[in-house]
Amino acid sequence: MAAMNIQRNARVLAGDGEVGRVTHVVVDPQTKEVTNLVVDGNSGEQMIPIGQVASVDGDRVTLSSSRTQLQGMAFQRDQYHPIDEDAVRTETTRTAQHGGTPLQDAAQDAVQVGGQQQTSTTRRQTQGEQPYHLQLREEHLRVGKVQEQAGEVTLGTRVVEHEESVTVPLREERVVIERRAGSGQPVGGVITDSDQTIEVDLMRERAVAQKDAVVSEELHVRKEVTERQERVSDTVRREELVVDGNQEAILPTKDGQPVHDHTHAGGSQRS
């Protein structure tokens, strides 16, 4: 069998579509050969025999059959256990000649099938090599601004009515009759029955109401920008370091310098 480097989370494709993604591989406890792929799809995790794998290209695993022809079975997780890494490393040299490769970790990144050498994307540092770097990332909340219409204001006029009273002085003419004593001198003539009349025209002022439209108020409309404070909250994630394996083999450092344990009375304390 040609060597196939199967990566964890690789896409598994059948002739009629995608089956799912690789989560684990099953290793024969005697020969240490990979016998099945554990693929997580729409119907859950199922085991697909390694013999149904036609080719592997990067993160794509192509099967030789269609989804309806798969000879898989449901993966019962409690019936399997991850292989101990140290024990498998000891067995690797003896079992590689059988054409299979033991699985170091049930969740390792990649395993080579059918080759003479195990391949994993997790490199191991040997003495004298340059140190590797693992970047831990975290999300920071970044808030931007967008403009949107908050509403509109319409300005117009309407007519309202009210009663208004104005006091105006008006003049009018009246007849004033003044009676004075006569002089008593004779005027001659005879008093007859003729009528003597005097007509006096009298004038007066009458109030006439008129309306004049005047500007009572001027409105100047403009827009002004104000600011307000708004608190925006969201959930952000960050990556934390997870270390598995022999904890006693880890030398803690701070700012590139080793940190040593100091034992005090009543217990030990790490500085």
The 8 nearest C-alpha neighbors of each residue, nearest first, counted from 0:
[[1, 113, 2, 98, 114, 112, 3, 99],
 [0, 2, 113, 3, 114, 112, 98, 54],
 [1, 3, 114, 113, 112, 111, 0, 4],
 [4, 2, 112, 111, 55, 5, 1, 113],
 [3, 5, 111, 110, 112, 6, 109, 2],
 [6, 4, 109, 110, 3, 111, 7, 55],
 [7, 5, 109, 9, 108, 58, 8, 4],
 [6, 8, 108, 9, 21, 109, 22, 5],
 [9, 7, 21, 20, 22, 6, 10, 58],
 [8, 10, 58, 20, 21, 7, 6, 59],
 [11, 9, 20, 59, 60, 19, 58, 12],
 [10, 12, 60, 19, 18, 20, 61, 17],
 [13, 11, 17, 61, 18, 16, 60, 62],
 [14, 12, 65, 62, 16, 15, 66, 17],
 [13, 15, 65, 16, 64, 12, 62, 66],
 [16, 14, 13, 65, 66, 17, 12, 64],
 [17, 15, 13, 12, 14, 18, 66, 65],
 [16, 18, 12, 19, 13, 11, 10, 15],
 [19, 17, 11, 12, 40, 13, 16, 66],
 [20, 18, 40, 39, 11, 38, 17, 10],
 [19, 21, 10, 8, 38, 9, 39, 11],
 [22, 20, 38, 8, 9, 7, 37, 23],
 [21, 23, 37, 7, 8, 38, 20, 39],
 [24, 22, 37, 105, 21, 106, 36, 25],
 [23, 25, 36, 37, 35, 26, 33, 105],
 [26, 24, 35, 33, 34, 36, 23, 27],
 [27, 25, 33, 32, 31, 34, 28, 101],
 [26, 28, 31, 32, 29, 30, 33, 34],
 [29, 27, 31, 30, 26, 32, 101, 82],
 [30, 28, 27, 31, 32, 26, 94, 101],
 [29, 31, 32, 27, 28, 94, 97, 99],
 [30, 32, 101, 27, 28, 26, 29, 100],
 [33, 31, 99, 30, 27, 26, 100, 101],
 [34, 32, 26, 25, 35, 99, 27, 24],
 [33, 35, 49, 26, 25, 48, 32, 27],
 [36, 34, 48, 49, 25, 47, 24, 46],
 [35, 37, 24, 47, 46, 38, 25, 23],
 [36, 38, 46, 23, 45, 24, 22, 21],
 [39, 37, 21, 20, 44, 45, 19, 22],
 [38, 40, 44, 19, 20, 43, 21, 45],
 [41, 39, 19, 43, 42, 18, 44, 38],
 [40, 42, 43, 39, 19, 18, 44, 38],
 [43, 41, 40, 44, 39, 45, 73, 19],
 [44, 42, 40, 39, 41, 45, 73, 38],
 [45, 43, 39, 38, 74, 73, 40, 37],
 [44, 46, 73, 74, 72, 38, 37, 71],
 [45, 47, 37, 71, 72, 36, 74, 35],
 [46, 48, 71, 36, 35, 49, 37, 45],
 [49, 47, 35, 50, 51, 34, 36, 46],
 [48, 50, 35, 51, 34, 52, 36, 47],
 [49, 51, 48, 52, 53, 34, 35, 47],
 [52, 50, 49, 62, 63, 48, 53, 64],
 [51, 53, 62, 50, 49, 54, 61, 63],
 [54, 52, 62, 63, 61, 51, 55, 60],
 [55, 53, 61, 52, 60, 56, 62, 3],
 [54, 56, 60, 59, 3, 61, 57, 5],
 [55, 57, 59, 58, 60, 54, 61, 4],
 [58, 56, 59, 55, 6, 4, 5, 9],
 [57, 59, 9, 10, 56, 6, 60, 5],
 [60, 58, 10, 56, 9, 57, 55, 11],
 [59, 61, 55, 11, 10, 12, 54, 56],
 [62, 60, 12, 54, 53, 11, 13, 52],
 [63, 61, 52, 53, 13, 51, 64, 12],
 [62, 64, 53, 51, 52, 61, 13, 65],
 [65, 63, 62, 68, 13, 14, 69, 66],
 [64, 66, 14, 13, 68, 67, 15, 69],
 [65, 67, 69, 68, 13, 15, 64, 18],
 [66, 68, 65, 69, 64, 15, 70, 13],
 [69, 67, 65, 66, 64, 70, 71, 13],
 [70, 68, 66, 71, 67, 64, 65, 47],
 [69, 71, 68, 47, 72, 48, 51, 46],
 [72, 70, 47, 46, 69, 45, 73, 48],
 [71, 73, 45, 46, 74, 70, 47, 44],
 [72, 74, 45, 46, 44, 75, 71, 43],
 [75, 73, 45, 44, 46, 76, 72, 37],
 [76, 74, 77, 78, 73, 79, 44, 45],
 [75, 77, 78, 79, 74, 80, 44, 73],
 [76, 78, 79, 75, 80, 74, 81, 73],
 [79, 77, 76, 75, 80, 74, 81, 25],
 [80, 78, 77, 76, 81, 75, 25, 74],
 [79, 81, 82, 78, 77, 76, 105, 83],
 [80, 82, 105, 104, 83, 79, 103, 106],
 [83, 81, 104, 103, 84, 80, 102, 105],
 [84, 82, 86, 85, 87, 81, 103, 104],
 [83, 85, 103, 87, 86, 82, 88, 104],
 [86, 84, 88, 87, 83, 89, 103, 82],
 [87, 85, 89, 83, 88, 84, 90, 82],
 [86, 88, 90, 84, 89, 85, 91, 103],
 [87, 89, 91, 85, 90, 86, 84, 103],
 [90, 88, 87, 86, 91, 85, 92, 93],
 [89, 91, 87, 88, 93, 92, 94, 86],
 [92, 90, 88, 94, 93, 89, 95, 87],
 [91, 93, 90, 94, 95, 89, 88, 96],
 [94, 92, 90, 91, 95, 96, 89, 97],
 [93, 95, 91, 96, 97, 92, 90, 30],
 [96, 94, 97, 115, 98, 92, 99, 91],
 [95, 97, 98, 94, 115, 93, 99, 92],
 [98, 96, 95, 94, 99, 30, 32, 113],
 [99, 97, 113, 96, 95, 114, 115, 100],
 [100, 98, 32, 113, 97, 95, 112, 31],
 [99, 101, 32, 112, 95, 31, 117, 111],
 [102, 100, 31, 32, 103, 87, 26, 91],
 [101, 103, 104, 26, 100, 82, 110, 105],
 [104, 102, 84, 82, 87, 101, 83, 105],
 [103, 105, 107, 106, 102, 81, 82, 84],
 [104, 106, 81, 23, 107, 102, 82, 103],
 [107, 105, 104, 23, 108, 22, 7, 81],
 [106, 108, 104, 109, 105, 7, 103, 119],
 [107, 109, 7, 6, 120, 119, 106, 121],
 [110, 108, 6, 119, 5, 7, 107, 120],
 [111, 109, 5, 4, 118, 119, 112, 6],
 [110, 112, 4, 3, 118, 117, 5, 2],
 [111, 113, 3, 2, 114, 99, 100, 4],
 [112, 114, 2, 98, 99, 0, 1, 3],
 [115, 113, 2, 116, 112, 98, 111, 1],
 [114, 116, 95, 98, 96, 117, 113, 99],
 [117, 115, 114, 118, 95, 111, 100, 91],
 [116, 118, 111, 100, 110, 119, 115, 114],
 [119, 117, 111, 110, 116, 109, 120, 4],
 [120, 118, 109, 121, 110, 108, 117, 122],
 [119, 121, 108, 122, 109, 118, 107, 6],
 [122, 120, 119, 123, 108, 107, 109, 118],
 [123, 121, 120, 124, 119, 131, 118, 125],
 [124, 122, 125, 121, 131, 119, 120, 128],
 [123, 125, 128, 122, 126, 130, 131, 129],
 [126, 124, 128, 127, 123, 129, 130, 122],
 [125, 127, 128, 124, 129, 130, 123, 131],
 [126, 128, 125, 129, 124, 130, 131, 123],
 [129, 127, 126, 125, 130, 124, 131, 123],
 [128, 130, 131, 127, 124, 126, 125, 132],
 [131, 129, 128, 132, 124, 127, 125, 126],
 [132, 130, 129, 133, 124, 128, 122, 123],
 [131, 133, 134, 130, 129, 135, 124, 122],
 [134, 132, 135, 131, 240, 136, 130, 239],
 [133, 135, 136, 132, 238, 240, 239, 137],
 [136, 134, 238, 239, 133, 137, 240, 237],
 [135, 137, 238, 237, 134, 138, 239, 236],
 [237, 138, 136, 236, 238, 139, 135, 235],
 [137, 139, 236, 235, 237, 140, 136, 238],
 [140, 138, 141, 235, 137, 236, 237, 234],
 [139, 141, 142, 138, 235, 233, 232, 234],
 [140, 142, 139, 143, 138, 231, 233, 232],
 [141, 143, 140, 144, 231, 232, 139, 230],
 [144, 142, 141, 145, 140, 231, 146, 229],
 [143, 145, 146, 142, 147, 141, 231, 229],
 [146, 144, 147, 143, 142, 148, 149, 141],
 [145, 147, 144, 148, 149, 143, 150, 224],
 [146, 148, 149, 145, 150, 144, 151, 143],
 [149, 147, 150, 146, 151, 145, 152, 144],
 [148, 150, 147, 151, 146, 152, 145, 224],
 [151, 149, 148, 152, 147, 153, 146, 222],
 [150, 152, 153, 149, 148, 154, 222, 147],
 [151, 153, 154, 150, 155, 149, 220, 222],
 [154, 152, 151, 155, 150, 156, 220, 221],
 [153, 155, 152, 156, 220, 151, 218, 157],
 [156, 154, 153, 157, 152, 158, 218, 220],
 [157, 155, 158, 154, 159, 153, 218, 216],
 [156, 158, 159, 155, 160, 154, 153, 161],
 [159, 157, 160, 156, 161, 155, 212, 162],
 [158, 160, 157, 161, 156, 162, 163, 155],
 [161, 159, 158, 162, 163, 157, 164, 156],
 [160, 162, 163, 159, 164, 158, 165, 157],
 [161, 163, 164, 160, 165, 159, 210, 208],
 [162, 164, 161, 165, 160, 166, 208, 210],
 [165, 163, 166, 162, 167, 161, 208, 206],
 [164, 166, 167, 163, 208, 168, 162, 206],
 [165, 167, 164, 168, 169, 206, 163, 208],
 [166, 168, 169, 165, 206, 164, 205, 207],
 [169, 167, 166, 170, 206, 204, 205, 165],
 [170, 168, 204, 167, 205, 171, 206, 203],
 [171, 169, 204, 203, 168, 172, 205, 202],
 [203, 170, 172, 202, 204, 173, 169, 201],
 [173, 171, 202, 201, 203, 174, 170, 200],
 [172, 174, 201, 175, 171, 202, 203, 200],
 [175, 173, 176, 172, 201, 199, 200, 177],
 [174, 176, 173, 177, 172, 178, 199, 201],
 [177, 175, 174, 178, 173, 179, 199, 197],
 [176, 178, 175, 179, 174, 180, 181, 173],
 [177, 179, 176, 180, 181, 175, 182, 174],
 [180, 178, 181, 177, 182, 176, 183, 175],
 [179, 181, 182, 178, 183, 177, 184, 176],
 [182, 180, 183, 179, 184, 178, 185, 186],
 [181, 183, 184, 180, 185, 179, 186, 178],
 [184, 182, 181, 185, 180, 186, 187, 179],
 [183, 185, 182, 186, 181, 187, 180, 188],
 [186, 184, 187, 183, 182, 188, 181, 189],
 [187, 185, 184, 188, 183, 189, 182, 190],
 [188, 186, 185, 189, 190, 184, 183, 191],
 [187, 189, 190, 186, 185, 191, 184, 192],
 [188, 190, 191, 187, 186, 192, 193, 185],
 [191, 189, 188, 192, 193, 187, 186, 194],
 [190, 192, 193, 189, 194, 188, 195, 187],
 [191, 193, 194, 190, 195, 189, 196, 188],
 [194, 192, 191, 195, 190, 196, 189, 188],
 [193, 195, 196, 192, 191, 197, 190, 198],
 [196, 194, 193, 197, 192, 198, 191, 190],
 [195, 197, 194, 198, 193, 199, 192, 200],
 [198, 196, 199, 195, 200, 194, 174, 176],
 [197, 199, 200, 196, 201, 195, 174, 194],
 [198, 200, 201, 197, 174, 173, 202, 196],
 [201, 199, 198, 202, 172, 174, 173, 197],
 [200, 202, 172, 199, 173, 203, 171, 174],
 [203, 201, 172, 171, 200, 204, 173, 170],
 [171, 202, 204, 170, 172, 205, 201, 169],
 [205, 203, 170, 169, 171, 206, 202, 168],
 [204, 206, 207, 203, 169, 170, 171, 168],
 [207, 205, 208, 204, 169, 167, 168, 166],
 [206, 208, 205, 209, 204, 167, 210, 169],
 [209, 207, 206, 210, 165, 205, 211, 167],
 [208, 210, 207, 211, 206, 212, 165, 163],
 [211, 209, 212, 208, 213, 207, 163, 165],
 [210, 212, 213, 209, 214, 208, 215, 207],
 [213, 211, 210, 214, 215, 209, 216, 158],
 [212, 214, 215, 211, 216, 210, 217, 209],
 [215, 213, 216, 212, 217, 211, 218, 210],
 [214, 216, 213, 217, 212, 218, 211, 156],
 [217, 215, 214, 218, 213, 219, 212, 156],
 [216, 218, 219, 215, 214, 220, 213, 156],
 [219, 217, 220, 216, 221, 154, 215, 155],
 [218, 220, 217, 221, 216, 222, 154, 223],
 [221, 219, 218, 222, 154, 217, 223, 152],
 [222, 220, 223, 219, 218, 224, 152, 154],
 [223, 221, 224, 220, 225, 219, 152, 151],
 [222, 224, 225, 221, 220, 226, 219, 227],
 [225, 223, 222, 226, 227, 221, 146, 149],
 [224, 226, 223, 227, 222, 228, 229, 221],
 [227, 225, 224, 228, 229, 223, 144, 230],
 [226, 228, 229, 225, 230, 224, 231, 144],
 [227, 229, 230, 226, 231, 225, 144, 142],
 [230, 228, 231, 227, 226, 232, 142, 144],
 [231, 229, 232, 228, 142, 227, 233, 140],
 [230, 232, 229, 233, 142, 140, 141, 228],
 [233, 231, 230, 234, 140, 235, 142, 229],
 [234, 232, 235, 231, 140, 141, 139, 142],
 [233, 235, 236, 232, 140, 138, 139, 237],
 [236, 234, 138, 233, 139, 140, 237, 137],
 [235, 237, 138, 137, 234, 238, 139, 136],
 [137, 238, 236, 136, 138, 239, 235, 135],
 [237, 239, 136, 135, 137, 240, 236, 134],
 [240, 238, 241, 135, 237, 136, 137, 236],
 [239, 241, 242, 238, 135, 133, 134, 243],
 [242, 240, 239, 243, 238, 244, 135, 246],
 [241, 243, 240, 244, 246, 245, 249, 239],
 [244, 242, 241, 245, 246, 240, 249, 248],
 [243, 245, 246, 242, 248, 247, 249, 84],
 [244, 246, 247, 248, 243, 249, 242, 85],
 [245, 247, 248, 249, 244, 243, 242, 250],
 [246, 248, 245, 249, 250, 244, 251, 243],
 [247, 249, 246, 245, 250, 244, 251, 243],
 [250, 248, 247, 246, 251, 245, 242, 244],
 [249, 251, 252, 248, 257, 258, 247, 259],
 [252, 250, 258, 257, 249, 253, 259, 256],
 [253, 251, 257, 258, 256, 255, 250, 254],
 [252, 254, 256, 255, 257, 258, 251, 270],
 [253, 255, 256, 252, 257, 258, 251, 250],
 [254, 256, 253, 252, 257, 258, 251, 250],
 [257, 255, 252, 253, 254, 258, 251, 259],
 [258, 256, 252, 251, 253, 259, 255, 250],
 [259, 257, 252, 251, 253, 256, 270, 260],
 [260, 258, 257, 261, 270, 269, 251, 250],
 [261, 259, 269, 262, 268, 270, 258, 267],
 [260, 262, 268, 269, 267, 259, 263, 270],
 [261, 263, 267, 268, 260, 266, 264, 269],
 [264, 262, 267, 266, 265, 261, 268, 260],
 [263, 265, 266, 262, 267, 268, 261, 260],
 [264, 266, 263, 267, 262, 268, 261, 269],
 [267, 265, 264, 263, 262, 268, 261, 269],
 [266, 268, 262, 263, 261, 269, 265, 260],
 [267, 269, 261, 262, 270, 260, 266, 263],
 [270, 268, 260, 261, 267, 259, 258, 262],
 [269, 268, 260, 258, 259, 261, 253, 267]]
